[in-house]
Amino acid sequence: MTSLAPTTAWTEGAKDDYRDCPVTTLKVDMHTERLIIANAVMAVVCLALGGIAALLIALTRWQAIHLLPAVWFYRLLTLHGIDMLIAWIVFFEMAGLHFGSTILLNARHAAPKLAWTGFIMMTVGGLMANAVVLFDPNSNVMFSAYVPMKAHPLFYLSYILFAVGALITVITFFINIVVAKREGRFSGSLPLVVFGLMTAAILATYTLLEGAAAIVPAFFWSLGILKTYDPGIYRNFFWGFGHPAQQVNLAAMVSIWYALAQMTVGIRPVNEKFSRLAFILYLFFINLGSAHHLLVDPGLSFAWKAVNTSYAMYLAVLGSMMHAFSIPAALEIALRAKGYRKGLFGWLRNAPWGEPGFSSLVLSMFLFGWIGGVTGVTIGTEQINMLVHNTLRLPGHFHATVVSGTTLAFMGFTYYVIPLIFRKELKLKSWAKWQPYIFGFGMLLTSMGMIVSGLQGVARRNWDITFAGVVPGTVEISLAVFGIGAILAVVGGIMYVTIVLTSILTGPRLEASNLLLLTGTHNPIIDSTKLTDHQMEDKQNQPKGALVLVFAFLVWFAIYYFTNWWLLGRTWFIR
């Protein structure tokens, strides 16, 4: 097993600052440990800020409440996008890159001072962005900040500082990989989880550089150094950053899926080459999906738009479909090998549903794939996108992918970071058991409320939709579902933040003794190394149930996809 297990022993007599982890048997570099703690804390802080803004925004879009005045709605919408789409997720991903490039490789951190420089720049940039948006009334330009809207120069500077800091951290990831290989810390290919994180790091590199091409000129424009800045050029460069940034999240999320599957059940990947190929498909095709933001842009040819919203997108989706089979299949094989073989889904009924890492994994995969994935592929097709792009259907889609899928996976992983890295006992364990379900159900309602509202023509980013004072009753209902879902999701978010802070601040200092936090005492990572080839190939352990689930997903995908084309056909009056 190469996903998490060490591959090469630590050099005898090594003078590096490290400790032994009694659960994973891995060496934990102390520089890495401190960097992970710092990035994780900042991630949770940004999540809390973004979550508060999310609740106020949702209660404003719910027309029966309509909480905020217009200025504060757009101000908090800007802050929400920065904290949730960028700061919370990127800080967590940086912690993951440190973890993957050192601890999972049984290696030292080769550039801790450079890494701390990156963290400080990200922290200053993130705090500066929040301050500017809250205190400068002209900086409520939202996440995309389309030119000719002009924010305070510090707004753009905050983006630049944060992005440069993230890029520095990505560079340290590659440095660590090279040094670890040179020092013989691992042999052969990178472990699968690290390979996935490397995919995210490569995507992040050119995504951040593309962002620089958009934001740096905007900064000089805001200072008056550049007299004009073409909106079309800005849009093209921005969406080379804005949408691909979410694809970095996708690659990191899938890597965490594999890690959670091993930490909670003890999987061996069904076929590592198959999973690696899926990550490689991301590298070549996933970022081309940003074309759907530019379908009305005259600067891009029709042929380029058509190819990127069809073939390129479908090859990227193929990568996700490969992961969507390989992870459930590996889960089924591992659980059947433990004796849960009755019927098609006996393994699923006996899975550790009370374990927050497992429930977060399954809910993340469900919300990302069954809600976010199918809606994303559908609205990414050119003809449908032209009608729905600026409706609430689009945020409904990415709230199912990024906010539901990615956030849930990161939340679930946090529960294991606390005992393994912070070396604190997880507190409020009963809360941790239910938190993924409350947050997940809340985000399901939020996403569905947005999607259904958008299907009825409700615009995105609009403070008020009443116009002449008449709102159809069905829209009122769907916006109410959106609002109620947001309240539940925020409750789940508050539970998560409370669990994390209580554990860190009041939990007793102790070395972790097991991985299953609520449901047992054995260590799946160690157990997974004991899964034999015979167990993997045993006919009684084959993933029949996973195949049924994949087929059901494809049927659901087809129904949703072609229903949308039927609805599109209904908009044409020529028969």
C-alpha positions as CSV (number, residue, x, y, z in Angstrom):
1,M,0.0,0.0,0.0
2,T,1.5,3.3,-1.0
3,S,-1.2,5.9,-0.4
4,L,-0.2,6.8,3.2
5,A,2.1,4.1,4.5
6,P,5.9,5.0,4.7
7,T,8.0,3.6,1.9
8,T,11.5,4.1,3.1
9,A,12.8,4.1,6.7
10,W,14.1,7.3,8.2
11,T,17.8,7.5,8.0
12,E,19.5,6.3,11.2
13,G,21.0,9.1,13.2
14,A,19.2,11.8,11.3
15,K,19.6,15.1,13.1
16,D,16.4,16.6,11.7
17,D,13.8,17.9,14.1
18,Y,11.1,15.3,14.1
19,R,8.9,13.0,16.1
20,D,7.5,9.5,15.6
21,C,3.7,9.2,15.1
22,P,2.6,6.1,17.0
23,V,-0.5,5.7,14.9
24,T,0.7,6.0,11.3
25,T,4.4,5.0,12.1
26,L,5.4,8.1,10.0
27,K,8.1,10.6,10.9
28,V,6.6,14.0,11.6
29,D,8.9,16.9,10.8
30,M,8.4,19.6,13.5
31,H,8.7,22.4,11.1
32,T,5.9,20.9,9.0
33,E,3.8,20.3,12.1
34,R,4.0,24.0,13.1
35,L,3.2,25.1,9.5
36,I,0.2,22.8,9.3
37,I,-1.1,24.1,12.6
38,A,-0.7,27.8,11.5
39,N,-2.4,27.2,8.1
40,A,-5.2,25.1,9.6
41,V,-6.0,27.8,12.2
42,M,-6.1,30.6,9.6
43,A,-8.3,28.3,7.4
44,V,-10.9,27.9,10.2
45,V,-10.8,31.6,11.0
46,C,-11.6,32.4,7.3
47,L,-14.3,29.8,7.3
48,A,-16.0,31.4,10.3
49,L,-15.9,34.9,8.7
50,G,-17.2,33.6,5.4
51,G,-19.9,31.6,7.1
52,I,-21.2,34.6,8.9
53,A,-21.4,36.5,5.6
54,A,-23.1,33.5,4.0
55,L,-25.9,33.5,6.5
56,L,-26.6,37.2,6.2
57,I,-26.5,37.0,2.3
58,A,-29.0,34.0,2.3
59,L,-31.3,35.8,4.7
60,T,-31.2,38.8,2.3
61,R,-31.9,36.7,-0.8
62,W,-34.9,35.1,1.1
63,Q,-37.3,37.9,0.0
64,A,-39.6,37.4,2.9
65,I,-36.8,38.5,5.3
66,H,-34.6,40.6,3.0
67,L,-32.3,41.4,5.8
68,L,-29.5,43.7,4.5
69,P,-29.5,47.0,2.6
70,A,-28.1,46.8,-0.9
71,V,-24.7,48.2,-0.1
72,W,-24.0,45.7,2.7
73,F,-25.4,42.8,0.6
74,Y,-22.8,43.4,-2.1
75,R,-20.1,44.2,0.4
76,L,-20.6,40.9,2.3
77,L,-21.1,39.0,-1.0
78,T,-17.5,40.2,-1.9
79,L,-16.2,39.2,1.5
80,H,-18.0,35.8,1.3
81,G,-16.4,35.0,-2.0
82,I,-12.9,35.9,-0.8
83,D,-13.1,34.0,2.5
84,M,-14.9,30.9,1.3
85,L,-13.7,30.4,-2.3
86,I,-10.2,31.5,-1.7
87,A,-8.9,31.9,1.9
88,W,-10.5,29.0,3.7
89,I,-9.8,26.5,1.0
90,V,-6.4,27.7,0.0
91,F,-5.1,27.8,3.6
92,F,-6.3,24.3,4.1
93,E,-4.7,23.2,0.8
94,M,-1.4,24.7,1.8
95,A,-1.5,22.7,5.0
96,G,-2.2,19.6,2.8
97,L,0.8,20.4,0.6
98,H,3.1,20.6,3.6
99,F,1.6,17.3,4.9
100,G,1.9,15.5,1.7
101,S,5.5,16.6,0.7
102,T,7.0,15.7,4.0
103,I,5.1,13.6,6.5
104,L,3.6,11.2,3.9
105,L,7.0,10.8,2.4
106,N,8.7,10.2,5.7
107,A,10.8,13.3,4.9
108,R,12.0,16.6,6.3
109,H,10.8,20.0,5.3
110,A,13.6,21.4,3.1
111,A,12.6,25.1,3.1
112,P,10.7,26.0,6.3
113,K,11.8,29.7,6.2
114,L,10.5,30.0,2.7
115,A,7.3,28.3,3.7
116,W,6.8,30.7,6.6
117,T,7.3,33.6,4.2
118,G,4.5,32.3,2.1
119,F,2.2,31.8,5.1
120,I,2.8,35.4,6.4
121,M,2.1,36.9,2.9
122,M,-1.1,34.9,2.6
123,T,-2.2,35.9,6.1
124,V,-1.5,39.6,5.5
125,G,-3.3,39.4,2.1
126,G,-6.3,37.6,3.6
127,L,-6.7,40.0,6.5
128,M,-6.1,43.0,4.3
129,A,-8.8,41.9,1.9
130,N,-11.4,41.5,4.7
131,A,-10.5,44.9,6.1
132,V,-10.7,46.7,2.8
133,V,-14.1,45.2,1.9
134,L,-15.6,45.9,5.3
135,F,-14.4,49.5,5.6
136,D,-14.2,50.8,2.0
137,P,-17.6,51.3,0.5
138,N,-16.2,51.3,-3.0
139,S,-14.7,47.8,-2.7
140,N,-17.9,45.8,-2.9
141,V,-17.0,44.6,-6.4
142,M,-17.6,40.9,-5.6
143,F,-15.2,38.0,-6.1
144,S,-14.7,38.6,-9.9
145,A,-14.2,42.4,-9.6
146,Y,-15.0,43.0,-13.2
147,V,-13.4,46.0,-14.8
148,P,-14.6,48.9,-15.1
149,M,-15.6,48.5,-11.5
150,K,-12.7,49.8,-9.5
151,A,-11.9,48.9,-5.9
152,H,-9.3,50.5,-3.5
153,P,-5.7,49.7,-4.5
154,L,-5.3,47.7,-1.3
155,F,-8.0,45.3,-2.5
156,Y,-5.9,44.3,-5.5
157,L,-2.7,44.3,-3.4
158,S,-4.4,41.9,-1.0
159,Y,-5.1,39.5,-3.9
160,I,-1.4,39.8,-5.0
161,L,0.0,39.2,-1.6
162,F,-2.2,36.2,-1.0
163,A,-1.4,34.7,-4.4
164,V,2.3,35.2,-4.2
165,G,2.3,33.7,-0.7
166,A,0.4,30.7,-2.1
167,L,2.8,30.4,-5.0
168,I,5.8,30.4,-2.6
169,T,4.2,27.5,-0.6
170,V,3.6,25.6,-3.8
171,I,7.3,26.1,-4.7
172,T,8.3,24.6,-1.3
173,F,6.1,21.6,-2.1
174,F,8.1,20.9,-5.2
175,I,11.4,21.5,-3.3
176,N,10.4,19.0,-0.7
177,I,9.5,16.4,-3.3
178,V,12.9,16.8,-5.0
179,V,14.9,16.7,-1.7
180,A,12.9,13.7,-0.5
181,K,13.7,11.8,-3.7
182,R,17.3,12.8,-3.6
183,E,17.7,11.7,0.0
184,G,15.9,8.3,-0.7
185,R,12.9,9.0,1.5
186,F,10.7,7.2,-1.0
187,S,11.3,4.8,-3.9
188,G,9.5,4.5,-7.2
189,S,6.4,6.6,-7.8
190,L,5.0,9.1,-5.3
191,P,2.3,7.7,-3.0
192,L,-1.2,8.1,-4.6
193,V,-2.3,10.8,-2.2
194,V,0.9,12.8,-2.7
195,F,0.5,12.3,-6.5
196,G,-3.0,13.8,-6.3
197,L,-1.6,16.8,-4.3
198,M,1.1,17.3,-6.8
199,T,-1.6,17.5,-9.5
200,A,-3.3,20.2,-7.4
201,A,0.1,22.0,-7.0
202,I,0.8,21.9,-10.8
203,L,-2.7,23.3,-11.5
204,A,-2.2,25.9,-8.8
205,T,1.1,27.1,-10.4
206,Y,-0.3,28.2,-13.7
207,T,-3.6,29.2,-12.2
208,L,-1.9,31.7,-9.9
209,L,0.3,33.0,-12.7
210,E,-2.9,33.6,-14.8
211,G,-4.4,35.4,-11.9
212,A,-1.3,37.7,-11.7
213,A,-1.9,38.6,-15.4
214,A,-5.4,39.9,-14.5
215,I,-4.9,41.4,-11.0
216,V,-1.4,43.1,-11.3
217,P,-2.6,45.4,-14.2
218,A,-5.8,46.1,-12.2
219,F,-3.6,47.2,-9.3
220,F,-1.7,49.6,-11.4
221,W,-5.0,50.8,-13.0
222,S,-6.4,51.5,-9.5
223,L,-3.3,53.6,-8.7
224,G,-3.7,55.6,-11.9
225,I,-0.4,54.3,-13.4
226,L,-2.4,52.6,-16.1
227,K,-5.0,55.1,-17.5
228,T,-7.2,52.4,-19.1
229,Y,-7.7,48.7,-18.7
230,D,-9.6,46.8,-21.3
231,P,-12.5,44.9,-19.7
232,G,-12.3,42.1,-22.2
233,I,-8.6,41.4,-21.5
234,Y,-9.4,41.4,-17.8
235,R,-12.2,38.9,-18.2
236,N,-10.2,36.5,-20.2
237,F,-7.2,36.5,-17.8
238,F,-9.4,36.5,-14.7
239,W,-11.3,33.4,-15.7
240,G,-8.0,31.7,-16.5
241,F,-7.6,32.1,-12.7
242,G,-11.1,32.2,-11.2
243,H,-12.5,28.9,-12.5
244,P,-9.3,26.9,-12.6
245,A,-8.8,27.9,-8.9
246,Q,-11.8,25.7,-8.2
247,Q,-10.1,22.9,-10.2
248,V,-7.2,23.0,-7.8
249,N,-9.7,22.5,-5.1
250,L,-11.1,19.5,-7.0
251,A,-7.7,17.8,-7.3
252,A,-6.9,18.4,-3.6
253,M,-10.4,17.2,-2.6
254,V,-10.0,13.9,-4.4
255,S,-6.6,13.4,-2.8
256,I,-8.3,13.9,0.6
257,W,-11.0,11.4,-0.5
258,Y,-8.4,8.7,-0.9
259,A,-6.8,9.6,2.4
260,L,-10.1,9.5,4.3
261,A,-11.0,6.2,2.7
262,Q,-7.8,4.7,4.0
263,M,-7.9,6.4,7.4
264,T,-11.5,5.2,8.1
265,V,-11.8,1.9,6.3
266,G,-8.3,0.9,5.3
267,I,-8.6,0.7,1.6
268,R,-6.1,-0.4,-1.0
269,P,-6.7,1.3,-4.3
270,V,-8.2,-1.1,-6.8
271,N,-5.7,0.0,-9.5
272,E,-3.3,2.8,-8.7
273,K,-2.4,3.3,-12.4
274,F,-6.1,3.8,-13.1
275,S,-6.4,6.5,-10.4
276,R,-3.2,8.2,-11.5
277,L,-4.4,8.4,-15.1
278,A,-7.5,10.1,-13.8
279,F,-5.4,12.8,-12.1
280,I,-3.4,13.2,-15.3
281,L,-6.6,13.8,-17.2
282,Y,-7.2,16.7,-14.8
283,L,-3.8,18.2,-15.7
284,F,-4.5,18.3,-19.4
285,F,-8.2,19.1,-19.5
286,I,-9.8,20.3,-16.3
287,N,-8.9,24.0,-16.5
288,L,-10.4,24.4,-19.9
289,G,-13.8,24.3,-18.3
290,S,-13.5,28.0,-17.6
291,A,-14.6,28.6,-21.1
292,H,-18.2,28.6,-20.1
293,H,-17.7,31.9,-18.3
294,L,-16.6,33.4,-21.7
295,L,-19.2,32.2,-24.1
296,V,-20.4,35.7,-25.0
297,D,-16.9,37.1,-25.1
298,P,-15.9,38.4,-28.6
299,G,-12.2,37.8,-28.0
300,L,-12.5,34.0,-28.3
301,S,-13.5,32.1,-31.4
302,F,-16.6,30.0,-31.7
303,A,-14.5,26.9,-32.5
304,W,-12.4,27.4,-29.3
305,K,-15.5,27.8,-27.2
306,A,-17.2,24.8,-28.8
307,V,-14.2,22.4,-28.3
308,N,-13.6,23.5,-24.7
309,T,-17.2,23.2,-23.6
310,S,-17.5,19.8,-25.2
311,Y,-14.6,17.5,-25.8
312,A,-12.2,19.1,-23.3
313,M,-14.9,19.2,-20.6
314,Y,-15.9,15.6,-21.2
315,L,-12.3,14.3,-20.9
316,A,-12.0,16.1,-17.6
317,V,-15.3,14.6,-16.5
318,L,-14.0,11.2,-17.4
319,G,-11.2,11.7,-14.9
320,S,-13.8,12.4,-12.2
321,M,-15.9,9.4,-13.2
322,M,-12.8,7.2,-12.9
323,H,-12.4,8.4,-9.3
324,A,-16.1,8.0,-8.7
325,F,-15.7,4.3,-9.4
326,S,-12.3,3.6,-7.9
327,I,-13.0,5.0,-4.4
328,P,-16.4,3.3,-3.8
329,A,-15.0,0.1,-5.2
330,A,-12.0,0.2,-2.9
331,L,-14.3,0.9,0.0
332,E,-16.5,-2.1,-0.8
333,I,-13.6,-4.5,-1.2
334,A,-12.1,-3.4,2.1
335,L,-15.4,-3.7,4.0
336,R,-16.2,-7.1,2.3
337,A,-12.8,-8.3,3.3
338,K,-13.7,-7.5,6.9
339,G,-16.7,-9.9,6.6
340,Y,-19.5,-7.6,5.5
341,R,-20.5,-9.6,2.5
342,K,-24.3,-10.1,2.8
343,G,-26.2,-8.9,-0.3
344,L,-25.2,-6.1,-2.6
345,F,-25.0,-3.4,0.1
346,G,-24.3,-5.3,3.3
347,W,-20.8,-3.6,3.3
348,L,-22.4,-0.2,3.0
349,R,-24.9,-0.8,5.9
350,N,-22.0,-1.9,8.1
351,A,-19.7,0.9,7.2
352,P,-18.6,3.2,10.0
353,W,-21.3,5.9,9.5
354,G,-20.7,7.2,13.0
355,E,-17.1,8.1,12.1
356,P,-17.0,11.8,11.0
357,G,-14.2,11.1,8.5
358,F,-16.3,8.4,6.7
359,S,-19.6,10.3,6.7
360,S,-17.8,13.4,5.5
361,L,-16.2,11.4,2.7
362,V,-19.5,9.8,1.5
363,L,-21.5,13.1,1.8
364,S,-18.7,15.0,0.0
365,M,-18.8,12.5,-2.9
366,F,-22.6,12.5,-3.1
367,L,-23.0,16.2,-3.0
368,F,-20.1,16.9,-5.3
369,G,-21.1,14.2,-7.9
370,W,-24.9,13.8,-7.8
371,I,-25.7,17.5,-7.4
372,G,-22.7,19.6,-8.3
373,G,-21.2,17.3,-11.0
374,V,-24.3,16.7,-13.0
375,T,-25.4,20.3,-12.9
376,G,-21.9,21.6,-13.7
377,V,-21.6,19.4,-16.9
378,T,-25.1,20.4,-18.0
379,I,-24.8,24.1,-17.6
380,G,-21.3,24.0,-19.0
381,T,-22.6,23.0,-22.4
382,E,-22.8,26.1,-24.7
383,Q,-26.5,26.2,-25.6
384,I,-27.8,25.7,-22.1
385,N,-25.2,28.0,-20.5
386,M,-26.2,30.9,-22.6
387,L,-29.6,30.9,-20.9
388,V,-28.7,29.9,-17.3
389,H,-25.2,31.4,-16.7
390,N,-26.4,34.5,-14.8
391,T,-29.1,32.8,-12.8
392,L,-28.9,31.2,-9.4
393,R,-28.4,27.8,-11.0
394,L,-24.7,28.6,-11.4
395,P,-24.0,29.4,-7.7
396,G,-26.3,26.4,-6.9
397,H,-23.9,24.2,-8.9
398,F,-20.7,25.5,-7.3
399,H,-22.2,25.5,-3.8
400,A,-22.7,21.8,-4.3
401,T,-19.1,21.3,-5.5
402,V,-16.8,23.6,-3.7
403,V,-18.9,24.6,-0.6
404,S,-20.4,21.1,-0.1
405,G,-17.9,18.6,-1.6
406,T,-14.6,20.3,-0.9
407,T,-15.5,21.8,2.4
408,L,-17.0,18.6,3.8
409,A,-13.9,16.6,2.8
410,F,-11.6,19.2,4.5
411,M,-13.8,19.3,7.6
412,G,-13.7,15.5,7.8
413,F,-9.9,15.5,7.5
414,T,-9.6,18.1,10.2
415,Y,-10.9,15.7,12.8
416,Y,-7.8,13.5,12.2
417,V,-5.4,16.4,12.0
418,I,-6.4,17.5,15.6
419,P,-5.1,14.2,17.3
420,L,-2.3,13.5,14.7
421,I,-0.8,17.0,14.2
422,F,-2.1,19.2,17.0
423,R,-1.8,16.2,19.4
424,K,-5.0,17.2,21.2
425,E,-7.9,14.9,22.1
426,L,-10.9,15.5,20.0
427,K,-13.6,17.1,22.1
428,L,-17.4,17.2,21.6
429,K,-17.3,13.8,19.9
430,S,-21.1,13.5,19.8
431,W,-21.1,16.8,17.9
432,A,-18.5,15.5,15.5
433,K,-20.6,12.5,14.8
434,W,-23.6,14.6,13.6
435,Q,-21.8,17.7,12.3
436,P,-21.2,16.3,8.7
437,Y,-24.8,15.3,8.4
438,I,-26.2,18.7,9.5
439,F,-23.8,20.7,7.4
440,G,-24.3,18.3,4.4
441,F,-28.1,18.4,4.6
442,G,-28.1,22.2,5.0
443,M,-25.9,22.5,1.9
444,L,-28.1,20.1,0.0
445,L,-31.1,22.4,0.7
446,T,-29.1,25.5,-0.1
447,S,-27.9,24.2,-3.5
448,M,-31.3,22.8,-4.5
449,G,-33.0,26.0,-3.5
450,M,-30.6,28.0,-5.7
451,I,-30.9,25.6,-8.6
452,V,-34.7,25.5,-8.6
453,S,-34.8,29.3,-8.2
454,G,-32.4,29.7,-11.1
455,L,-34.5,27.4,-13.2
456,Q,-37.3,29.9,-12.7
457,G,-35.1,32.8,-13.9
458,V,-33.9,34.2,-10.6
459,A,-30.7,36.2,-11.3
460,R,-27.5,35.6,-9.3
461,R,-25.8,38.4,-7.4
462,N,-29.1,40.4,-7.2
463,W,-30.1,42.2,-4.0
464,D,-33.7,42.4,-4.9
465,I,-35.8,40.3,-7.4
466,T,-39.3,41.8,-6.6
467,F,-39.0,44.5,-9.2
468,A,-42.7,45.5,-9.6
469,G,-43.5,43.9,-6.3
470,V,-44.6,40.5,-7.6
471,V,-42.7,37.3,-7.0
472,P,-44.2,34.0,-8.1
473,G,-45.1,31.8,-5.2
474,T,-42.8,28.9,-6.4
475,V,-39.9,31.3,-6.3
476,E,-40.7,32.3,-2.7
477,I,-40.7,28.6,-1.8
478,S,-37.4,27.8,-3.4
479,L,-35.7,30.9,-1.9
480,A,-37.1,29.9,1.4
481,V,-35.6,26.4,1.0
482,F,-32.3,28.2,0.1
483,G,-32.5,30.3,3.3
484,I,-33.5,27.4,5.6
485,G,-30.6,25.3,4.1
486,A,-28.2,28.2,4.7
487,I,-29.3,28.4,8.4
488,L,-28.7,24.6,8.8
489,A,-25.4,24.7,7.0
490,V,-24.2,27.6,9.2
491,V,-25.3,25.6,12.3
492,G,-23.1,22.7,11.0
493,G,-20.3,25.2,10.4
494,I,-20.6,26.6,13.9
495,M,-20.5,23.0,15.3
496,Y,-17.3,22.4,13.3
497,V,-15.6,25.6,14.4
498,T,-16.6,25.0,18.0
499,I,-15.3,21.4,17.9
500,V,-12.0,22.5,16.4
501,L,-11.4,25.4,18.8
502,T,-12.6,23.5,21.9
503,S,-10.3,20.6,21.0
504,I,-7.3,22.8,20.3
505,L,-7.7,25.2,23.3
506,T,-9.0,22.8,26.0
507,G,-8.2,19.3,24.8
508,P,-5.6,17.5,26.8
509,R,-2.1,17.2,25.2
510,L,-1.6,13.5,24.3
511,E,-0.2,11.3,21.6
512,A,-2.9,9.8,19.4
513,S,-3.4,6.1,20.0
514,N,-5.9,5.2,17.2
515,L,-7.4,6.6,14.0
516,L,-11.1,5.7,14.5
517,L,-12.2,8.5,16.8
518,L,-15.6,7.3,17.7
519,T,-16.2,3.8,16.4
520,G,-13.2,1.7,17.4
521,T,-9.6,1.4,18.3
522,H,-7.9,-0.2,15.4
523,N,-5.8,1.7,12.8
524,P,-7.1,1.3,9.3
525,I,-3.8,2.7,7.8
526,I,-1.9,-0.2,9.3
527,D,-4.7,-2.7,8.5
528,S,-4.7,-1.7,4.9
529,T,-1.1,-2.9,4.5
530,K,-2.4,-6.3,5.5
531,L,-5.0,-6.6,2.7
532,T,-3.5,-9.4,0.6
533,D,-3.7,-9.7,-3.2
534,H,-5.9,-12.8,-2.6
535,Q,-8.4,-10.6,-0.6
536,M,-8.4,-8.0,-3.4
537,E,-9.1,-10.6,-6.0
538,D,-11.5,-12.8,-4.0
539,K,-14.8,-13.1,-5.9
540,Q,-16.8,-12.6,-2.6
541,N,-15.0,-9.2,-2.2
542,Q,-15.6,-7.8,-5.7
543,P,-17.3,-4.4,-5.9
544,K,-20.7,-5.4,-7.2
545,G,-22.6,-2.9,-5.1
546,A,-20.3,-0.1,-6.2
547,L,-21.0,-1.0,-9.9
548,V,-24.7,-0.7,-9.2
549,L,-24.2,2.7,-7.6
550,V,-22.2,3.9,-10.5
551,F,-24.8,2.7,-12.9
552,A,-27.6,4.5,-10.9
553,F,-25.5,7.7,-11.0
554,L,-25.2,7.4,-14.8
555,V,-28.9,6.9,-15.1
556,W,-29.6,10.0,-12.9
557,F,-27.0,12.0,-14.9
558,A,-28.7,11.0,-18.2
559,I,-32.2,11.9,-16.9
560,Y,-31.1,15.3,-15.7
561,Y,-29.0,16.1,-18.7
562,F,-31.6,15.3,-21.3
563,T,-34.4,16.9,-19.3
564,N,-32.5,20.1,-19.5
565,W,-32.2,19.7,-23.3
566,W,-36.0,19.1,-23.4
567,L,-36.6,22.3,-21.4
568,L,-34.2,24.1,-23.7
569,G,-36.3,22.9,-26.7
570,R,-39.4,24.3,-25.0
571,T,-38.0,27.8,-25.2
572,W,-38.1,27.8,-29.0
573,F,-41.4,28.8,-30.6
574,I,-40.5,27.1,-33.9
575,R,-41.6,23.5,-33.9
